[in-house]
């Protein structure tokens, strides 16, 4: 599985952005997918995930009610709609695909085995 993230940019606080992650590889369809972010000087943190079975969604408390993760099987993409953005959302955002799991915890970095290159989101106050 290869992942390509896009859609980042500069936006004012309160605005919206939609990130997209294009996946290639025939095994994409049976993998859970996630988005993480990493702000300068901070560790990479979980943002959102969607399970391949049933489409159950998970969100970090900091983004609940503002961000929505979705996947489009016909386009092999996973999207992250981000509304009501705050300066604290400024980070490089990474999409990730489930790997050979070392943990069942979908919010953990170790759950994922494939990573995109990241796309920068900057929210100005």
Secondary structure, 3 states (H helix, E strand, C coil): CEEEEECCEEEECCCCEEEEEEEECCCHHHCCEEEEEECCCCCCEEEEEECCCCCCEEECCCCCCCEEEEEECCCCEEEEEECCCCHHHCEEEEEEEECCCCCCCCCCHHHEEEECCCEEEEEEC
